[in-house]
Amino acid sequence: MGELGFSWVGLAFLLALFVPNLIWALAARPRDYDPSSEHRGLLLLERVGQVATTTAALVFADTNLKPWSPWSWWLVAAIVLMVAYEAAWIRYFAGRRTMRDFTRSLLGIPVPLASLPVVAFLLLGVYGRLFWLVAGAVVLGIGHVGIHLRHAGEQAAPRGDQPPAP
């Protein structure tokens, strides 16, 4: 079920997640961002998933580095996804910072700013054989990716009372 203890790898993943999100929240939200239409059920799942994922990533030592084995490829894949996540943020921060930029796919991956970290944490949980982290990432994914997909859909099909985005 998990070995209690601090995870340095979990902390590194959380820092990679939180730093760009903090920059976004404080200084780089899309000009046309409107959270008022976000589905309450998805928001609840997102919040529960955030707490579960953050807690599991930090308080279980199972995700810390271990001697190399074929199982280590799960960690490599998780790291690659987090690097791609950081690249998606760099692209967003360097762009016009619109909702279209925020939800734009990356290398065919839909809503990468939502989907990449969720899958990275899921794979980190697989690497650590940590049920709680996998479960938290699944719940987070349903809420967080669901919200972002709805935002992306709004960008793809603007309502009649709004002019289409340039």
DSSP file (Angstrom, degrees, kcal/mol; ACC not computed):
  #  RESIDUE AA STRUCTURE BP1 BP2  ACC     N-H-->O    O-->H-N    N-H-->O    O-->H-N    TCO  KAPPA ALPHA  PHI   PSI    X-CA   Y-CA   Z-CA
    1    1 A M              0   0    0      0, 0.0   131,-0.4     0, 0.0     2,-0.1   0.000 360.0 360.0 360.0 -12.9    0.0    0.0    0.0
    2    2 A G        -     0   0    0    129,-0.1     2,-0.7   128,-0.1   128,-0.1  -0.154 360.0-106.4 129.2 137.9    3.0    2.3    0.2
    3    3 A E        -     0   0    0     -2,-0.1    58,-2.7     2,-0.0    59,-0.5  -0.823  39.3-126.9 -92.7 116.5    6.0    2.9    2.4
    4    4 A L  B     +A   60   0A   0     -2,-0.7    56,-0.3    56,-0.2     2,-0.2  -0.387  62.0  97.8 -64.2 137.2    5.6    6.1    4.5
    5    5 A G  S    S-     0   0    0     54,-2.4     2,-0.2    -2,-0.1    57,-0.1  -0.825  76.2 -64.7 158.2 166.9    8.4    8.5    4.1
    6    6 A F        -     0   0    0     -2,-0.2     2,-0.6    55,-0.1    53,-0.2  -0.532  40.1-147.4 -80.1 140.3    9.4   11.6    2.1
    7    7 A S     >  -     0   0    0     51,-1.6     4,-1.9    -2,-0.2     5,-0.1  -0.926  13.9-174.5-111.0 113.0    9.7   11.4   -1.7
    8    8 A W  H  > S+     0   0    0     -2,-0.6     4,-2.3     2,-0.2    -1,-0.2   0.851  91.2  52.5 -69.4 -35.5   12.3   13.6   -3.2
    9    9 A V  H  > S+     0   0    0      2,-0.2     4,-2.4     1,-0.2     5,-0.2   0.921 108.2  50.8 -66.2 -43.3   11.2   12.5   -6.7
   10   10 A G  H  > S+     0   0    0     47,-0.3     4,-2.4     1,-0.2    -2,-0.2   0.902 109.9  50.5 -59.3 -41.6    7.6   13.4   -5.8
   11   11 A L  H  X S+     0   0    0     -4,-1.9     4,-2.6    46,-0.2    -2,-0.2   0.919 109.3  50.7 -62.5 -43.8    8.8   16.8   -4.6
   12   12 A A  H  X S+     0   0    0     -4,-2.3     4,-2.2     1,-0.2    -2,-0.2   0.915 111.5  47.9 -61.3 -42.7   10.7   17.4   -7.9
   13   13 A F  H  X S+     0   0    0     -4,-2.4     4,-1.4     1,-0.2    -1,-0.2   0.910 111.9  49.7 -64.3 -41.5    7.6   16.5   -9.9
   14   14 A L  H  X S+     0   0    0     -4,-2.4     4,-3.4     2,-0.2     5,-0.2   0.886 109.8  50.5 -66.8 -38.0    5.4   18.8   -7.8
   15   15 A L  H  X S+     0   0    0     -4,-2.6     4,-2.3     1,-0.2    -1,-0.2   0.912 108.6  52.2 -64.1 -41.1    7.8   21.7   -8.2
   16   16 A A  H  < S+     0   0    0     -4,-2.2    -1,-0.2    -5,-0.2    -2,-0.2   0.813 116.8  41.7 -62.7 -28.9    7.8   21.1  -12.0
   17   17 A L  H  X S+     0   0    0     -4,-1.4     4,-1.0    -5,-0.2    -2,-0.2   0.911 118.3  42.0 -80.9 -47.8    4.0   21.3  -11.8
   18   18 A F  H  X S+     0   0    0     -4,-3.4     4,-2.7     1,-0.2     5,-0.2   0.844 102.2  64.1 -77.0 -35.4    3.5   24.2   -9.3
   19   19 A V  H  X S+     0   0    0     -4,-2.3     4,-2.1    -5,-0.2     5,-0.2   0.953 108.5  38.7 -59.8 -53.9    6.1   26.7  -10.5
   20   20 A P  H  > S+     0   0    0      0, 0.0     4,-2.6     0, 0.0    -1,-0.2   0.868 115.9  54.1 -66.0 -31.3    4.6   27.4  -14.0
   21   21 A N  H  X S+     0   0    0     -4,-1.0     4,-2.7     2,-0.2    -2,-0.2   0.879 107.6  50.0 -67.1 -35.8    1.1   27.2  -12.5
   22   22 A L  H  X S+     0   0    0     -4,-2.7     4,-2.3     2,-0.2     5,-0.2   0.916 110.9  48.6 -67.0 -42.8    2.1   29.9   -9.9
   23   23 A I  H  X>S+     0   0    0     -4,-2.1     4,-2.7    -5,-0.2     5,-0.8   0.933 112.8  49.4 -59.8 -45.3    3.5   32.1  -12.7
   24   24 A W  H  X5S+     0   0    0     -4,-2.6     4,-1.4     3,-0.2     5,-0.4   0.934 112.8  46.6 -58.2 -48.5    0.3   31.6  -14.7
   25   25 A A  H  <5S+     0   0    0     -4,-2.7    -1,-0.2     1,-0.2    -2,-0.2   0.853 120.3  37.7 -66.4 -35.4   -1.9   32.4  -11.7
   26   26 A L  H  <5S-     0   0    0     -4,-2.3    -1,-0.2    -5,-0.2    -2,-0.2   0.810 138.9  -5.0 -87.8 -30.8    0.0   35.5  -10.7
   27   27 A A  H  <5S+     0   0    0     -4,-2.7    -3,-0.2    -5,-0.2    -2,-0.2   0.479 120.9  52.5-145.9  -1.5    1.0   37.0  -14.0
   28   28 A A     << +     0   0    0     -4,-1.4    -3,-0.2    -5,-0.8    -4,-0.2   0.079  55.9 143.7-140.0  30.6    0.1   35.1  -17.1
   29   29 A R        -     0   0    0     -5,-0.4    70,-0.1    -6,-0.2    -4,-0.0  -0.397  63.1 -92.0 -66.8 149.2   -3.5   34.1  -17.3
   30   30 A P    >   -     0   0    0      0, 0.0     3,-1.7     0, 0.0    68,-0.2  -0.337  29.8-126.4 -59.5 142.8   -5.1   34.1  -20.8
   31   31 A R  T 3  S+     0   0    0     66,-1.5    67,-0.1     1,-0.3    -2,-0.1   0.849 111.0  43.7 -58.4 -34.6   -6.7   37.4  -21.5
   32   32 A D  T 3  S+     0   0    0     65,-0.2     2,-0.3     2,-0.0    -1,-0.3   0.082  82.2 137.1-102.0  23.4   -9.9   35.6  -22.4
   33   33 A Y    <   +     0   0    0     -3,-1.7    -4,-0.0     2,-0.0    65,-0.0  -0.553  22.4 171.5 -73.8 128.7   -9.9   33.2  -19.5
   34   34 A D    >   +     0   0    0     -2,-0.3     3,-0.7     1,-0.1    -2,-0.0  -0.846  13.8 179.7-140.4 100.6  -13.4   32.8  -17.9
   35   35 A P  G >   +     0   0    0      0, 0.0     3,-1.9     0, 0.0    -1,-0.1   0.483  60.5  97.4 -79.8  -0.2  -13.7   30.0  -15.3
   36   36 A S  G 3  S+     0   0    0      1,-0.3    -2,-0.0     3,-0.0     0, 0.0   0.746  81.3  51.2 -63.9 -23.3  -17.4   30.8  -14.6
   37   37 A S  G <  S+     0   0    0     -3,-0.7    -1,-0.3     2,-0.1     2,-0.2   0.371  78.4 127.2 -95.4   6.2  -18.6   28.0  -16.9
   38   38 A E    <   -     0   0    0     -3,-1.9     2,-0.2     1,-0.1   109,-0.1  -0.444  69.8-108.0 -68.9 133.8  -16.4   25.2  -15.4
   39   39 A H     >  -     0   0    0     -2,-0.2     4,-2.4     1,-0.1     5,-0.2  -0.403  19.4-142.3 -65.6 126.5  -18.5   22.2  -14.4
   40   40 A R  H  > S+     0   0    0      1,-0.2     4,-2.3     2,-0.2     5,-0.1   0.852  99.9  53.3 -62.2 -36.7  -18.8   21.9  -10.6
   41   41 A G  H  > S+     0   0    0      2,-0.2     4,-2.2     1,-0.2    -1,-0.2   0.910 110.6  46.5 -64.9 -42.1  -18.6   18.1  -10.7
   42   42 A L  H  > S+     0   0    0      2,-0.2     4,-2.6     1,-0.2    -2,-0.2   0.887 110.8  53.2 -66.8 -38.4  -15.3   18.3  -12.7
   43   43 A L  H  X S+     0   0    0     -4,-2.4     4,-2.5     2,-0.2    -2,-0.2   0.906 108.5  50.0 -61.7 -41.5  -14.0   21.0  -10.3
   44   44 A L  H  X S+     0   0    0     -4,-2.3     4,-2.6     2,-0.2     5,-0.2   0.936 112.1  46.9 -62.8 -46.6  -14.7   18.8   -7.3
   45   45 A L  H  X S+     0   0    0     -4,-2.2     4,-2.7     1,-0.2    -2,-0.2   0.899 111.5  52.7 -61.7 -39.9  -12.9   15.8   -8.9
   46   46 A E  H  X S+     0   0    0     -4,-2.6     4,-2.5     2,-0.2    -2,-0.2   0.938 111.3  45.4 -60.5 -47.6  -10.0   18.1   -9.8
   47   47 A R  H  X S+     0   0    0     -4,-2.5     4,-2.3     2,-0.2     5,-0.2   0.922 114.2  47.7 -64.6 -45.1   -9.7   19.3   -6.2
   48   48 A V  H  X S+     0   0    0     -4,-2.6     4,-2.5     1,-0.2    -1,-0.2   0.923 114.2  48.3 -61.2 -43.9   -9.9   15.9   -4.7
   49   49 A G  H  X S+     0   0    0     -4,-2.7     4,-2.9    90,-0.2     5,-0.3   0.868 108.9  53.5 -64.3 -37.6   -7.4   14.6   -7.2
   50   50 A Q  H  X S+     0   0    0     -4,-2.5     4,-2.5     2,-0.2     5,-0.3   0.934 112.1  43.9 -63.0 -46.0   -5.0   17.5   -6.5
   51   51 A V  H  X S+     0   0    0     -4,-2.3     4,-2.5     2,-0.2     5,-0.2   0.938 117.0  45.9 -64.6 -46.5   -5.0   16.8   -2.8
   52   52 A A  H  X S+     0   0    0     -4,-2.5     4,-2.6    -5,-0.2     5,-0.2   0.919 115.6  45.5 -64.4 -44.2   -4.7   13.0   -3.3
   53   53 A T  H  X S+     0   0    0     -4,-2.9     4,-2.5    83,-0.3    -2,-0.2   0.937 114.9  46.9 -66.2 -46.9   -1.9   13.3   -5.9
   54   54 A T  H  X S+     0   0    0     -4,-2.5     4,-1.4    -5,-0.3    -2,-0.2   0.931 115.4  45.9 -60.7 -46.7    0.1   15.9   -3.9
   55   55 A T  H  X S+     0   0    0     -4,-2.5     4,-2.8    -5,-0.3     3,-0.4   0.950 115.2  45.3 -62.4 -50.4   -0.2   14.0   -0.7
   56   56 A A  H  X S+     0   0    0     -4,-2.6     4,-0.9     1,-0.2    -1,-0.2   0.874 110.1  55.3 -63.4 -37.3    0.7   10.6   -2.2
   57   57 A A  H  < S+     0   0    0     -4,-2.5   -47,-0.3    -5,-0.2    -1,-0.2   0.824 118.6  33.4 -65.3 -30.2    3.6   12.1   -4.2
   58   58 A L  H  < S+     0   0    0     -4,-1.4   -51,-1.6    -3,-0.4    -2,-0.2   0.854 117.2  46.2 -94.4 -38.7    5.1   13.5   -1.0
   59   59 A V  H  < S+     0   0    0     -4,-2.8   -54,-2.4   -53,-0.2     2,-0.5   0.454  97.8  72.4 -96.0   0.3    4.4   11.1    1.8
   60   60 A F  B ><  -A    4   0A   0     -4,-0.9     3,-0.8   -56,-0.3   -56,-0.2  -0.967  60.6-159.0-117.2 124.6    5.3    7.8    0.2
   61   61 A A  G >  S+     0   0    0    -58,-2.7     3,-2.0    -2,-0.5   -57,-0.1   0.501  71.4  98.0 -77.0  -4.2    8.9    7.0   -0.4
   62   62 A D  G 3  S+     0   0    0    -59,-0.5    -1,-0.2     1,-0.3   -58,-0.1   0.711  78.4  55.8 -60.2 -21.9    8.1    4.4   -3.0
   63   63 A T  G <  S+     0   0    0     -3,-0.8    -1,-0.3    -6,-0.1    -2,-0.1   0.461  82.2 111.3 -93.4   0.0    8.7    6.9   -5.8
   64   64 A N  S <  S-     0   0    0     -3,-2.0   -57,-0.1     1,-0.1    -3,-0.0  -0.262  85.1 -73.9 -67.0 162.6   12.3    7.7   -4.8
   65   65 A L        -     0   0    0      1,-0.0    -1,-0.1    10,-0.0   -57,-0.0  -0.266  54.5-176.2 -61.4 141.2   15.1    6.5   -7.0
   66   66 A K        -     0   0    0     -3,-0.1     3,-0.1     1,-0.1    -1,-0.0  -0.830  40.7 -70.3-128.7 166.2   15.9    2.8   -6.9
   67   67 A P  S    S-     0   0    0      0, 0.0     5,-0.1     0, 0.0    -1,-0.1  -0.303  71.0 -85.0 -56.2 147.0   18.7    0.8   -8.6
   68   68 A W        +     0   0    0      3,-0.1    -3,-0.0     2,-0.1     3,-0.0  -0.258  64.1 149.2 -59.7 137.1   18.1    0.6  -12.3
   69   69 A S    >   -     0   0    0     -3,-0.1     3,-1.9     1,-0.0     4,-0.3  -0.929  64.8 -89.7-152.5 171.1   15.8   -2.2  -13.5
   70   70 A P  G >  S+     0   0    0      0, 0.0     3,-1.4     0, 0.0     4,-0.2   0.821 125.1  65.3 -56.6 -27.6   13.4   -2.6  -16.4
   71   71 A W  G >  S+     0   0    0      1,-0.3     3,-1.6     2,-0.2     4,-0.5   0.746  84.1  75.2 -65.1 -23.3   10.7   -1.1  -14.1
   72   72 A S  G X> S+     0   0    0     -3,-1.9     4,-2.1     1,-0.3     3,-0.5   0.701  75.5  77.4 -64.7 -19.6   12.8    2.2  -14.2
   73   73 A W  H <> S+     0   0    0     -3,-1.4     4,-2.7    -4,-0.3    -1,-0.3   0.801  85.7  62.2 -61.3 -27.1   11.5    2.9  -17.7
   74   74 A W  H <> S+     0   0    0     -3,-1.6     4,-2.1    -4,-0.2    -1,-0.2   0.909 105.5  45.8 -62.4 -41.1    8.2    4.0  -16.1
   75   75 A L  H <> S+     0   0    0     -3,-0.5     4,-2.6    -4,-0.5    -2,-0.2   0.911 110.8  52.6 -67.6 -41.9   10.1    6.8  -14.3
   76   76 A V  H  X S+     0   0    0     -4,-2.1     4,-2.5     1,-0.2    -2,-0.2   0.930 110.3  48.2 -58.3 -45.6   11.9    7.7  -17.5
   77   77 A A  H  X S+     0   0    0     -4,-2.7     4,-2.1     1,-0.2    -1,-0.2   0.906 110.9  51.0 -62.4 -41.3    8.6    8.0  -19.3
   78   78 A A  H  X S+     0   0    0     -4,-2.1     4,-2.0     1,-0.2    -1,-0.2   0.905 110.9  48.6 -62.6 -41.6    7.2   10.1  -16.5
   79   79 A I  H  X S+     0   0    0     -4,-2.6     4,-2.3     2,-0.2    -2,-0.2   0.912 108.8  53.1 -65.6 -42.5   10.2   12.4  -16.6
   80   80 A V  H  X S+     0   0    0     -4,-2.5     4,-2.3     1,-0.2    -1,-0.2   0.910 109.4  49.6 -58.8 -42.2    9.9   12.7  -20.4
   81   81 A L  H  X S+     0   0    0     -4,-2.1     4,-2.1     1,-0.2    -1,-0.2   0.882 109.7  50.5 -66.0 -37.5    6.2   13.8  -20.0
   82   82 A M  H  X S+     0   0    0     -4,-2.0     4,-2.1     2,-0.2    -1,-0.2   0.867 109.6  50.9 -69.1 -34.2    7.1   16.4  -17.4
   83   83 A V  H  X S+     0   0    0     -4,-2.3     4,-2.1     2,-0.2    -2,-0.2   0.913 110.5  48.9 -66.0 -41.9    9.8   17.8  -19.7
   84   84 A A  H  X S+     0   0    0     -4,-2.3     4,-2.2     2,-0.2    -2,-0.2   0.877 108.7  54.7 -63.1 -36.8    7.2   18.0  -22.5
   85   85 A Y  H  X S+     0   0    0     -4,-2.1     4,-1.9     2,-0.2    -2,-0.2   0.920 107.9  48.4 -61.0 -45.4    4.9   19.7  -20.0
   86   86 A E  H  X S+     0   0    0     -4,-2.1     4,-2.4     1,-0.2    -2,-0.2   0.890 109.7  52.9 -63.5 -38.4    7.5   22.3  -19.3
   87   87 A A  H  X S+     0   0    0     -4,-2.1     4,-2.4     1,-0.2    -1,-0.2   0.888 106.4  53.1 -63.0 -39.2    8.0   22.8  -23.0
   88   88 A A  H  X S+     0   0    0     -4,-2.2     4,-2.2     2,-0.2    -1,-0.2   0.887 109.5  48.9 -63.6 -38.3    4.3   23.4  -23.4
   89   89 A W  H  X S+     0   0    0     -4,-1.9     4,-3.2     2,-0.2     5,-0.3   0.918 109.1  51.7 -66.5 -42.7    4.5   26.1  -20.7
   90   90 A I  H  X S+     0   0    0     -4,-2.4     4,-2.1     1,-0.2    -2,-0.2   0.928 110.3  49.3 -59.4 -44.2    7.4   27.7  -22.4
   91   91 A R  H  X S+     0   0    0     -4,-2.4     4,-0.8     2,-0.2    -1,-0.2   0.916 113.5  46.8 -60.6 -43.2    5.4   27.8  -25.7
   92   92 A Y  H >< S+     0   0    0     -4,-2.2     3,-1.0     1,-0.2     5,-0.5   0.955 112.9  47.4 -64.1 -50.4    2.4   29.3  -23.9
   93   93 A F  H 3< S+     0   0    0     -4,-3.2    -1,-0.2     1,-0.3    -2,-0.2   0.829 113.7  48.8 -62.3 -32.2    4.4   32.0  -22.0
   94   94 A A  H 3< S+     0   0    0     -4,-2.1    -1,-0.3    -5,-0.3    -2,-0.2   0.628 108.0  69.5 -81.3 -13.7    6.3   32.9  -25.2
   95   95 A G  S << S-     0   0    0     -3,-1.0    -3,-0.1    -4,-0.8    -4,-0.0   0.074 108.4 -77.2 -89.7-159.0    3.0   33.2  -27.1
   96   96 A R        -     0   0    0      2,-0.0   -65,-0.2   -66,-0.0    -3,-0.1   0.562  57.5-128.7 -81.2  -9.4    0.0   35.6  -27.0
   97   97 A R        +     0   0    0     -5,-0.5   -66,-1.5     1,-0.2   -65,-0.2   0.925  54.9 146.6  61.0  49.3   -1.4   33.9  -23.9
   98   98 A T     >  -     0   0    0    -68,-0.2     4,-2.2   -67,-0.1    -1,-0.2  -0.627  65.5-105.1-103.3 169.7   -4.9   33.4  -25.2
   99   99 A M  H  > S+     0   0    0      1,-0.2     4,-2.0     2,-0.2     5,-0.2   0.859 123.4  57.5 -62.5 -34.7   -7.2   30.5  -24.3
  100  100 A R  H  > S+     0   0    0      1,-0.2     4,-0.9     2,-0.2    -1,-0.2   0.924 109.3  44.6 -61.6 -42.8   -6.5   29.1  -27.7
  101  101 A D  H  4 S+     0   0    0      1,-0.2     3,-0.3     2,-0.2    -2,-0.2   0.879 111.8  54.5 -64.8 -37.9   -2.7   29.1  -26.8
  102  102 A F  H  < S+     0   0    0     -4,-2.2    11,-0.4     1,-0.2    -2,-0.2   0.823 118.4  32.3 -66.5 -33.6   -3.6   27.6  -23.4
  103  103 A T  H  < S+     0   0    0     -4,-2.0     8,-0.8    -5,-0.1    -1,-0.2   0.428  87.9 126.6-105.8  -0.7   -5.5   24.7  -24.8
  104  104 A R     <  -     0   0    0     -4,-0.9     9,-0.2    -3,-0.3   -12,-0.1  -0.302  63.3-111.0 -63.9 139.0   -3.6   24.1  -28.0
  105  105 A S        -     0   0    0      6,-0.1     2,-0.4     7,-0.1    -1,-0.1  -0.217  21.7-144.5 -67.7 160.0   -2.3   20.6  -28.6
  106  106 A L  B >  S-B  109   0B   0      3,-1.8     3,-2.1     1,-0.1   -18,-0.1  -0.977  77.9 -19.7-129.9 116.3    1.4   19.7  -28.5
  107  107 A L  T 3  S-     0   0    0     -2,-0.4    -1,-0.1     1,-0.3    -2,-0.0   0.857 129.8 -50.8  53.7  37.7    2.7   17.1  -30.8
  108  108 A G  T 3  S+     0   0    0      1,-0.3    -1,-0.3     0, 0.0    -3,-0.1   0.433 107.9 130.2  82.4  -0.6   -0.8   15.8  -31.2
  109  109 A I  B <   -B  106   0B   0     -3,-2.1    -3,-1.8    -5,-0.1    -1,-0.3  -0.777  57.8-129.2 -88.0 118.4   -1.4   15.6  -27.5
  110  110 A P  S    S-     0   0    0      0, 0.0     5,-0.3     0, 0.0     4,-0.1  -0.355  79.6  -6.4 -69.8 149.8   -4.7   17.3  -26.6
  111  111 A V  S >> S-     0   0    0     -8,-0.8     4,-3.0     1,-0.1     3,-1.8   0.842  75.7-176.0  31.2  65.7   -4.7   19.9  -23.8
  112  112 A P  H 3> S+     0   0    0      0, 0.0     4,-1.5     0, 0.0    -1,-0.1   0.776  73.9  64.2 -63.0 -28.3   -1.1   19.2  -22.9
  113  113 A L  H 34 S+     0   0    0    -11,-0.4    -2,-0.1    -9,-0.2   -10,-0.1   0.668 118.2  28.2 -71.5 -12.7   -1.0   21.6  -20.0
  114  114 A A  H <> S+     0   0    0     -3,-1.8     4,-1.0    -4,-0.1    31,-0.2   0.752 125.2  43.1-106.6 -44.9   -3.6   19.4  -18.3
  115  115 A S  H  X S+     0   0    0     -4,-3.0     4,-2.4    -5,-0.3     5,-0.3   0.873 105.2  59.3 -77.9 -37.4   -3.0   15.9  -19.8
  116  116 A L  H  X S+     0   0    0     -4,-1.5     4,-2.3    -5,-0.3    -1,-0.2   0.932 108.5  42.1 -62.3 -48.2    0.8   15.7  -19.6
  117  117 A P  H  > S+     0   0    0      0, 0.0     4,-2.6     0, 0.0     5,-0.2   0.879 113.2  54.3 -68.7 -32.4    1.3   16.2  -15.9
  118  118 A V  H  X S+     0   0    0     -4,-1.0     4,-2.2     2,-0.2    -2,-0.2   0.951 112.7  42.0 -62.7 -48.2   -1.7   13.9  -15.1
  119  119 A V  H  X S+     0   0    0     -4,-2.4     4,-2.7     2,-0.2     5,-0.2   0.873 112.2  56.1 -67.9 -35.6   -0.2   11.1  -17.1
  120  120 A A  H  X S+     0   0    0     -4,-2.3     4,-2.2    -5,-0.3    -2,-0.2   0.930 110.2  44.3 -61.0 -44.8    3.3   11.8  -15.7
  121  121 A F  H  X S+     0   0    0     -4,-2.6     4,-2.2     2,-0.2    -2,-0.2   0.869 111.4  54.3 -67.9 -35.5    2.0   11.4  -12.1
  122  122 A L  H  X S+     0   0    0     -4,-2.2     4,-1.9    -5,-0.2    -2,-0.2   0.941 111.3  44.8 -60.4 -47.0    0.1    8.3  -13.2
  123  123 A L  H  X S+     0   0    0     -4,-2.7     4,-2.9     2,-0.2    -2,-0.2   0.852 109.5  55.7 -67.8 -34.3    3.4    6.8  -14.5
  124  124 A L  H  X S+     0   0    0     -4,-2.2     4,-2.3     2,-0.2    -1,-0.2   0.906 107.9  49.8 -61.8 -40.6    5.2    7.9  -11.4
  125  125 A G  H  <>S+     0   0    0     -4,-2.2     5,-3.0     2,-0.2     4,-0.4   0.879 110.1  49.8 -64.2 -38.3    2.7    6.0   -9.4
  126  126 A V  H ><5S+     0   0    0     -4,-1.9     3,-1.1     3,-0.2    -2,-0.2   0.937 109.5  52.1 -64.4 -45.8    3.2    2.9  -11.6
  127  127 A Y  H 3<5S+     0   0    0     -4,-2.9    -2,-0.2     1,-0.3    -1,-0.2   0.917 116.0  39.9 -55.0 -45.5    7.0    3.2  -11.2
  128  128 A G  T 3<5S-     0   0    0     -4,-2.3    -1,-0.3    -5,-0.2    -2,-0.2   0.470 106.2-128.0 -83.3  -1.0    6.5    3.3   -7.4
  129  129 A R  T < 5 +     0   0    0     -3,-1.1     2,-0.8    -4,-0.4    -3,-0.2   0.926  55.8 157.4  51.3  45.8    3.8    0.7   -7.5
  130  130 A L    >>< -     0   0    0     -5,-3.0     4,-2.1     1,-0.2     3,-0.6  -0.850  32.2-170.4-112.4  97.7    1.8    3.1   -5.5
  131  131 A F  H 3> S+     0   0    0     -2,-0.8     4,-3.1     1,-0.2     5,-0.3   0.876  85.5  57.1 -52.9 -43.5   -1.9    2.6   -5.7
  132  132 A W  H 3> S+     0   0    0   -131,-0.4     4,-2.2     1,-0.2    -1,-0.2   0.862 108.3  45.7 -63.5 -36.7   -2.7    5.9   -4.0
  133  133 A L  H <> S+     0   0    0     -3,-0.6     4,-2.4     2,-0.2    -1,-0.2   0.899 113.9  48.5 -73.0 -40.2   -0.8    8.0   -6.5
  134  134 A V  H  X S+     0   0    0     -4,-2.1     4,-2.2     2,-0.2    -2,-0.2   0.945 114.0  46.7 -62.2 -47.4   -2.3    6.2   -9.5
  135  135 A A  H  X S+     0   0    0     -4,-3.1     4,-2.3     1,-0.2     5,-0.2   0.914 112.6  49.6 -62.6 -43.4   -5.8    6.6   -8.0
  136  136 A G  H  X S+     0   0    0     -4,-2.2     4,-2.7    -5,-0.3   -83,-0.3   0.899 110.7  50.0 -62.1 -40.9   -5.2   10.3   -7.2
  137  137 A A  H  X S+     0   0    0     -4,-2.4     4,-2.7     2,-0.2    -1,-0.2   0.867 109.3  51.8 -66.9 -36.1   -3.9   10.9  -10.8
  138  138 A V  H  X S+     0   0    0     -4,-2.2     4,-2.2     2,-0.2    -2,-0.2   0.943 112.9  44.1 -65.0 -46.8   -6.9    9.2  -12.3
  139  139 A V  H  X S+     0   0    0     -4,-2.3     4,-1.9     1,-0.2   -90,-0.2   0.930 115.3  49.1 -63.7 -44.6   -9.4   11.3  -10.3
  140  140 A L  H  X S+     0   0    0     -4,-2.7     4,-3.4   -91,-0.3     5,-0.5   0.917 109.9  52.7 -58.3 -44.0   -7.3   14.4  -11.0
  141  141 A G  H  X>S+     0   0    0     -4,-2.7     4,-1.5     1,-0.2     5,-0.8   0.898 105.7  52.4 -61.7 -42.9   -7.3   13.5  -14.7
  142  142 A I  H  X5S+     0   0    0     -4,-2.2     4,-0.8     3,-0.2    -1,-0.2   0.942 120.8  33.4 -59.2 -46.9  -11.0   13.1  -15.0
  143  143 A G  H  X5S+     0   0    0     -4,-1.9     4,-2.3   -98,-0.2    -2,-0.2   0.967 124.4  39.6 -73.9 -54.0  -11.6   16.6  -13.4
  144  144 A H  H  X5S+     0   0    0     -4,-3.4     4,-2.2    -5,-0.2    -3,-0.2   0.932 121.0  41.2 -68.1 -48.8   -8.6   18.5  -14.7
  145  145 A V  H  X5S+     0   0    0     -4,-1.5     4,-2.8    -5,-0.5     5,-0.2   0.895 113.7  55.8 -66.9 -38.2   -8.5   17.2  -18.3
  146  146 A G  H  X<S+     0   0    0     -4,-0.8     4,-1.9    -5,-0.8    -2,-0.2   0.918 108.3  47.4 -58.3 -44.5  -12.3   17.3  -18.4
  147  147 A I  H  X S+     0   0    0     -4,-2.3     4,-2.1     1,-0.2    -1,-0.2   0.932 113.8  47.3 -61.9 -46.6  -12.2   21.0  -17.6
  148  148 A H  H  X S+     0   0    0     -4,-2.2     4,-2.8     1,-0.2    -2,-0.2   0.871 109.1  53.7 -66.3 -36.7   -9.5   21.8  -20.1
  149  149 A L  H  X S+     0   0    0     -4,-2.8     4,-2.4     2,-0.2    -1,-0.2   0.889 108.1  50.9 -64.4 -37.3  -11.3   19.8  -22.9
  150  150 A R  H  X S+     0   0    0     -4,-1.9     4,-2.0    -5,-0.2    -2,-0.2   0.919 110.9  48.3 -64.4 -42.5  -14.4   21.8  -22.3
  151  151 A H  H  X S+     0   0    0     -4,-2.1     4,-1.6     2,-0.2    -2,-0.2   0.920 111.4  50.3 -62.2 -42.3  -12.3   25.0  -22.6
  152  152 A A  H  X S+     0   0    0     -4,-2.8     4,-1.9     1,-0.2    -2,-0.2   0.897 108.9  52.2 -62.7 -39.4  -10.7   23.7  -25.8
  153  153 A G  H  X S+     0   0    0     -4,-2.4     4,-2.0     1,-0.2    -1,-0.2   0.869 106.0  53.9 -63.6 -37.0  -14.2   22.9  -27.1
  154  154 A E  H  < S+     0   0    0     -4,-2.0    -1,-0.2     1,-0.2    -2,-0.2   0.855 109.7  48.5 -65.0 -34.0  -15.3   26.4  -26.4
  155  155 A Q  H  < S+     0   0    0     -4,-1.6    10,-0.3     1,-0.2    -2,-0.2   0.852 111.6  49.3 -73.3 -34.5  -12.4   27.7  -28.4
  156  156 A A  H  < S+     0   0    0     -4,-1.9    -2,-0.2     1,-0.3    -1,-0.2   0.832 123.6  29.4 -73.8 -32.4  -13.1   25.4  -31.3
  157  157 A A  S  < S-     0   0    0     -4,-2.0    -1,-0.3    -5,-0.2    -2,-0.1  -0.702  83.0-160.2-130.3  79.7  -16.8   26.3  -31.5
  158  158 A P        -     0   0    0      0, 0.0    -3,-0.1     0, 0.0    -4,-0.0  -0.237  27.4-104.3 -60.4 147.2  -17.3   29.9  -30.3
  159  159 A R    >   -     0   0    0     -5,-0.1     3,-1.8     1,-0.1    -5,-0.0  -0.304  30.4-108.9 -68.2 158.2  -20.8   30.9  -29.2
  160  160 A G  T 3  S+     0   0    0      1,-0.3    -1,-0.1     3,-0.0     0, 0.0   0.730 115.6  59.3 -61.7 -24.7  -22.8   33.0  -31.6
  161  161 A D  T 3  S+     0   0    0      2,-0.1    -1,-0.3     0, 0.0    -2,-0.1   0.432  99.4  68.2 -87.7   2.2  -22.6   36.1  -29.4
  162  162 A Q  S <  S-     0   0    0     -3,-1.8     3,-0.1     3,-0.0     0, 0.0  -0.953  84.9-119.8-120.9 140.3  -18.8   36.1  -29.6
  163  163 A P        -     0   0    0      0, 0.0    -4,-0.1     0, 0.0    -2,-0.1  -0.471  44.9 -93.9 -70.5 149.6  -16.7   36.9  -32.6
  164  164 A P        -     0   0    0      0, 0.0    -9,-0.1     0, 0.0    -7,-0.0  -0.310  46.0-101.3 -62.5 147.7  -14.4   34.0  -33.6
  165  165 A A              0   0    0    -10,-0.3    -3,-0.0     1,-0.1     0, 0.0  -0.388 360.0 360.0 -68.1 147.1  -10.9   34.2  -32.2
  166  166 A P              0   0    0      0, 0.0    -1,-0.1     0, 0.0     0, 0.0   0.492 360.0 360.0 -67.1 360.0   -8.2   35.4  -34.6
